[in-house]
Each structure stands twice: as structure tokens, then as C-alpha cells.
């Protein structure tokens, strides 16, 4: 964090730490007590000391909350908080009678002379090797107890000098804490001896290696990105800890303990030091305001607090951008700058500590390769030759053995940002270089990520710059827009790499036959580039990519495909997850919209990559199956084989009979069941499901002509889902009005989530309902889970008791902070016989069951349910029918009740 000011160093290390008067005398004076009024034997009034400390601390908290205070003023307040703690500690030390028999030393963050509002006050009670008689363990414990009583949240250790040196040698964390020590009060000679011995024992190279490794592990913990939606402003990459680590390294090596020292010693330029101090002040202010807003030690910018912290900066929500988004964008830009400058300084420190013997190998007249890094031939290369900027990243892709950029190159890029202006963006040479990058066989994802890290990508593609650090409050994206785009690009790129073929075999197979991968890369770069501008981002993005294609000389045919992909990138997932894929009209309409098999393949690959790039929680095998089913059906339609329900049903029946024969089922065992099923059943189930149903249910079908017995026991069968996640459950039982809601009630109470439901009523009055369900409960053996579902659901359907109330699970912090308004759409089909009910809302436990209760109350028949969970948002689609849907007043009542159920 940097040392305190030059004037502070002597003052804080003086005999009384915070002033010329003894601390106890200052305390008596502040509270109106003269030495005569307060006999020497009387101890410090802890209650008064605590009240004084609290009063002054709260006054400083109010200064931190002021939106009008300049950012740099945060350091003054943090130093005042540290000085206030110093004064209180010194008063207690003097009152305990320790005097100069030992030393009270501030360590860790407190040792820097700055104290965040709710950070620990870390102190070391430094004892001489021969303990004086007055420093008994009981007195030390009493002193620490009084510190707590006075309102100081103390983190303490008691050691001699030799013990300190021994612990520091064993533990780099202890060594780091002692590195930032300063004397609060006590024996100056003892403390000076400790400092001399400590710095004599430290090994700068070993310390640098240990802290570098520690930083790498810490970054991995946060996924190596500063762009988490709830970043830790202290520990995340680009946070305050990165800056502290640099100063620890330089202090241990004797290069300086302040940013200005680093500039004087040639490790940083004056401009870089200025930028670091500016961004450090902002991050410090955010962390300090986080503490006072949460009223506790909280270093994470969690959703619950982002809006409140934004208000302390004076941000106000607007129609296109929330106040929290403005704050987070400012944070991300600061963290990004810290990440860039941190990398430059780390490389410079490493080179200063361990001069490289590697010879520089010329790549061309502008660049060298040195130690696996690209190095510019001159510091002003980019200023004299801006074309070399993009050439740097092209060489990064092409040069074997290169894995990064040197500190000199990073610094040259950082100092050449003003060169990347409109003339740079419109330069045909740069257009050609960028296209050559996209055509390279390797390193595309790494090169574009490096361009983003160094701020080159946003300066070359101006529209990309506007979404750097742009949050997405849609409850399913867990990355900022720029990080999501680069994640999608990575996913597309993996389809073309043989080592990743096992991840998505069909995608890799299609990619192997695709002639121009760069088309998909451009579409991935632009598919969400217009987010946050207002309006339809797909339409605006299509306009942006059309301009890009024109500038970069992309052929008209390729340009049209790229523009189509950006404009229609959401369509395939919407059709697959919300519409009835067994309906030939759905397939025909989608195929007509896509237009050709080439366009379909490109859209399918981009859709898979896009969904996979939103969040690890959004993708599942069921979504993959829906998209693959849609792709194959649309591909057949585009190949001239429009869906023929009759032929399709016969093909499925034949395949199902083959599977039944493999299980040694009697030849005609299936007939009794199949004769009760209509065309809709066979269109909605694939051959595997049809065969499974026949195998499980055929022997339970009542003979033809036998009246339906409404008391017939329900039959429930479950198996591991063929798509690889969760269970597939079939229910066969005499139909009843509230059957679906009772099934949903069981799954809700048993903590299962329904992904898909296909509901059928046979001609003999039985319900044949099939469900895809998943759960977080993982028993020791899957058979236990199957047995539990079969027994539990059978019991629930057999007991005709009242419906249980919906479960009330906890709503996540993200949903609480960024709720979405529930939306309902109820639209008829062309014949107004079936209605499509679409629901969008924040996800919570019991939601589907609540919807099912409303449908049951209005005697609505459910034919198909598609439940799509997008992170913490649901988008459910139901195909329903019933006489109440024919009246406008009844429709309004249904929609009102559904909205109430979603909001409760």
C-alpha cells in the first residue's frame, strides 16, 4: 500500500507515536482531568477511553462516507484512523507501566500506518531476551484484555527478537507482517536492533519467489480475472493486495517502500507511479466505504452492497445503467490498470534481482525474443510506427516458444495508448494485420485476451471498449460482457482443436467440415457487443459487424453470414427451449428462418459456445439434447426432407421394436399400450423412450373393454436419464384433475428440479406423464435414488390428501439485489385450441409447483412443459388447453393469479 508520508514516519516512530505529550497525559487533558485531580495510582478509565476512541472513529467514518471528498483524501483518513489507534494503545501501554522495558510494534496492515475501518489492529509485543521483572505474562494478558475493552480489535503476538527471526525464517506470512513493522511506543533501541537483524536476515530473491508463488495461487483462487461480478477489492487480481505485494518485494530488496521510490530507482516511470497512486486511492476508497457501509469487515463487493456503496460515490441509477453498474465499471477499469502495471513491475523487479543471461534473438528489425518474451527494439517503437502495435500480437501467435510480452514491451504499449486513435482504427494496414490474426492456426484466443488485458482490443475495436467491465444483471451471466465474449470465442475455437473433440463430439465433427473458422470468431466477437446501449443488442450488434466487415474487406457472402449470426444468435436456443420440437410447423418455420444448412451449422456452433460461455451452471446435457434435436430436424428439413409425421412415427416404432426385441420382450406385448396412444405421443418421444415405456407399462394396461378403475394403483418407474444427468421418471395412473400439481408437489418437497415434462392422456383414461428431473442430492448408489423416487411418488399419488404448501427456500443474494419483474405471456395457437403459456421470473424453490397449483385451480390441461433455468432466472413454457381459456375474463384471472404466485 505504500508508506505513510515522509513527515509521518518520524512522528509515528517517535517515543510517543502520535505527539509530544505522553499518551496518558494527552488522555487526561482531552477529558478535562488534571494530574492533581487524578492521582497517579488511579488507572485509565477504560469506559471513557473506549467512548473517546469510538466517537473519534465514527467521525472519521463520516468523512469516508462523504461523496464530495476527493479520492486521494482516503489516505489521510486511514492514517488518522491508525494514529487514533496508536494514541489509544500508547495510553494503555503507559498506564500499564511498561514504559521502555519492552516495545509495542505495529505490524501487518496496521504497520503501514493506515487502518481500514474494520481491519484488525495487529501488534507485536517485542520483549528483550531477558524479560524484565515488570513484564510478567499476567500483566501482558491484562494489557491485551484492556485493548479489547477499549474497543480495539487486537491481533497480538508476544515474542523476543530471536523468536521473531526464527518465525520469519519458517513462515513467509510472518516475515511479510514483520516487514511492515513500525514502533508505536516503548524501547526504541530494542526495536532498532530488531529491524537491523530482520533486514540482515531477509533474502530478497527467496522472498520475491515466495510472494510471486503466493500471488499466482491467490489469482487462481479468483479464476485469474479481476472481472468477477462480486470481486474482492483486496484479494482479487487487480486488487489492493497486488499493489501491496509489489511494495513488499521492493522493500525487502531495498528498492524502496513508496511508489515515488520505485520511480526514482527506475523500476517505474513517473507516469506509471502516478497512475498506480490514482488507482490505489480509488480501490482504497471503495474498500473503506465497503467497511463503513456494511458496518463490518467486508472486502467483497457483494450484490447486496454494490448499490449502497455506489450511492456514497454519488452515482444515481439511470434508465440504461444502474448506479451499481457505474461503480463496478469504474472498479473494473481500476483493477485492469493495476493488473497491467503490476505485470510490468513484477517483470522489472525480477530482472533487477535476477539479471537474465538470455541473449536477445531478433525476430525482425522491430522485435526481439528474449527469455520467451517479445521485446521491442526501442522504447518509442509504437510512437514512431503504430502499425507495430497489432504486429506484436500477430508475432505472439506465430513465434514458436513465445509465451508473453516483456516489461519493456508492456510499458511501450501502455505509453502508446494515445496513438490508438481513429486514424489507427481506420488504417488499412491495421485491418489487414487483424484479419491475419484471425486466420492464424493457433493462439487466437490467447492473443485477443492479451490484447484486452493491455487495452489494445478496446482501442482498436471502439465498440468493444464500451463493454469492457460492463456488468450483466440478468441472473445467469457470471462474467462481464467483454469476458463473456472472449469466453464464447474460446469455446468456438475449441471446436476446431482436436484435443477438445471429446467435449462436444457433434460440434467438433461439424467444425472439421467448416471451411472458414474466422467467420465464427468474428460473430463471437460481435454477438453481445451492443449490450448496455438500450434497444435490441442483436440488431445493434448486426449493424456494428456490418461496418466491421466493410472496413476489413470481407466478401459479401461471408459478411451476410456473419451479420445473420449476430442478429439471430438467440433464436436457436429460444426455439429449442421454449417450443414444441415435435410440431412440424415449428421445425419448418425455424428452417425457413435459417435458410440453408451452412447458416444452420454456423448458428448451432455459435449457440452452443454462447450458452457455455454464460456460466458453468447454465449448461446441462438436457439443453444439449434439445439443441441437437432441433439441429438434426432442421437439417433434414433444409435438405428437402420436411417432417412427415406418419413416416417419422413408423420409423420410431420400428426402432423401438428392435430395442424391445433386444430385451427379449414378447412379440406383441407392446400392442395393448400402443393402441391407447395417439400421434402426439409418438411425435414427442424418441424411440428409446417409447421402448422403455412399453417395457415398463405394457403388462399393466387394462384389457380393452374393461371399465376404468379410478382406484387403480399408480405405477411409477425411474431410470438414469439417457442424456446423462438426473433421472427420467414415468407415471402411469388413472387420470385426475390435480395429477400434475401433485407430481410437482412431490418433486418440490423432495428437492428435485423438473427440466422437462411431457403429459399425455391415453384413450382408456390413463395419464402417461414423463419427467426429466435433477437434484443436488447424491446418494451412495443411484439405485437408492431411483427406489426413493418410485416409492415416494407412488405413496404421494395414492394418498388423496390436501395439497402441501409450496416450499419456501432461501432466495439468493443475487436475486434479492437484482430481482427481475415476473412476466407472463398467454397466446393461442392458430386454431385457438391450445395455448402457449410463457413465464419468466427469478428462480426460487417451489416456483413450478406454485404455477401448477394455479393451473389446477382453473382445470387447465397440461400437454407439454419446458422448464429452462438460466442461472438464477427461469423461463418456462407450457402448452395448455381448457374451456376457461376461451373467456377473456378468465384469462385475465389466470394471469393475475400466476403473477401473484410468482411474486409471493
Number of C-alpha atoms within 10 A of each C-alpha: 24 22 17 19 13 8 8 16 16 12 15 21 17 18 20 21 25 24 14 11 13 16 24 19 14 16 22 18 13 11 11 10 13 12 11 7 9 12 9 10 7 8 12 18 12 16 12 13 20 18 13 19 19 16 12 13 18 15 10 16 21 11 14 25 19 14 14 11 12 11 19 16 14 23 21 13 22 24 20 18 24 26 22 19 23 26 24 23 25 25 22 25 25 19 18 18 12 21 16 16 17 23 23 26 26 26 26 23 20 27 24 22 28 23 24 25 24 17 19 17 23 21 26 24 17 24 22 17 12 7 12 12 7 14 15 10 10 8 14 17 12 11 18 22 13 18 21 14 14 22 18 22 16 15 15 16 14 15 16 19 18 15 14 20 20 14 14 20 16 10 10 16 16 17 21 19 21 24 22 23 22 26 26 30 30 26 21 18 12 19 23 13 11 20 17 10 15 20 17 9 12 17 12 18 16 11 18 22 13 14 19 17 12 15 18 12 13 17 18 13 13 16 13 15 18 26 29 20 21 20 24 21 24 20 19 27 29 32 26 23 18 23 23 16 20 23 23 25 26 23 20 21 20 11 20 21 23 19 25 19 19 22 18 14 12 13 24 22 16 16 11 22 19 15 16 20 20 14 25 25 21 22 24 22 24 24 25 26 27 28 22 20 19 15 11 12 17 21 20 19 21 17 19 16 17 21 22 17 25 23 17 18 20 13 18 14 15 9 6 10 15 17 19 21 21 21 21 23 18 17 24 24 18 23 28 25 20 25 20 19 23 19 17 22 20 19 17 19 22 16 13 14 14 10 10 11 8 10 10 16 13 15 16 10 8 16 21 19 24 19 19 17 18 28 26 26 18 13 15 15 19 23 18 12 11 17 17 19 24 22 18 21 25 21 18 24 22 14 14 9 12 16 14 20 24 22 23 18 25 21 21 20 24 18 16 18 16 10 17 20 12 12 9 17 16 13 14 14 13 20 18 14 19 17 16 13 23 20 15 13 12 14 17 22 21 17 21 20 19 17 19 20 15 21 21 23 20 19 22 21 13 14 17 20 18 18 22 22 26 24 26 17 19 17 19 20 22 23 22 21 25 24 22 22 25 20 23 27 24 20 23 27 22 20 25 20 14 11 9 14 17 11 11 13 12 14 23 21 14 15 22 15 10 15 8 11 19 19 20 22 23 21 29 29 21 27 29 24 27 23 19 17 13 11 11 12 19 23 16 21 23 25 16 18 25 19 13 17 18 12 15 18 13 16 10 12 8 13 21 15 18 29 26 21 29 30 23 18 22 17 15 21 21 13 17 23 22 21 19 21 19 20 14 18 13 16 26 16 13 22 24 12 13 20 13 15 17 14 16 22 19 23 27 22 19 27 23 22 23 25 22 18 24 23 18 13 14 19 18 15 14 20 20 17 14 15 22 17 15 24 22 13 22 28 20 16 22 21 12 9 11 17 18 10 16 11 10 13 20 12 12 20 19 13 17 22 20 14 18 21 13 9 11 10 14 10 10 9 15 23 12 18 21 18 12 15 16 13 10 14 19 21 19 19 17 17 21 16 18 22 24 17 22 22 19 16 21 17 13 13 18 16 12 10 7 8 10 14 12 13 9 11 14 19 20 22 21 21 18 17 17 15 15 10 15 24 23 22 21 26 25 23 26 21 19 11 14 17 18 21 21 23 19 25 26 21 22 22 15 16 18 22 21 24 18 20 22 20 21 23 21 18 12 20 17 22 21 21 21 23 22 25 20 17 15 9 10 10 10 8 8 14 13 11 19 19 14 14 22 18 13 16 24 20 15 16 19 15 8 9 9 7 13 12 13 17 17 11 11 8 13 12 12 18 19 12 15 14 17 16 12 16 14 19 12 18 14 16 10 8 7 11 13 18 21 20 18 18 20 19 21 26 22 18 18 24 22 23 26 23 19 23 23 18 22 17 12 17 16 18 20 22 17 21 24 22 21 21 24 20 19 20 20 21 20 21 24 22 24 20 19 15 12 15 23 14 9 10 10 14 14 13 13 19 17 13 16 22 18 14 19 23 12 9
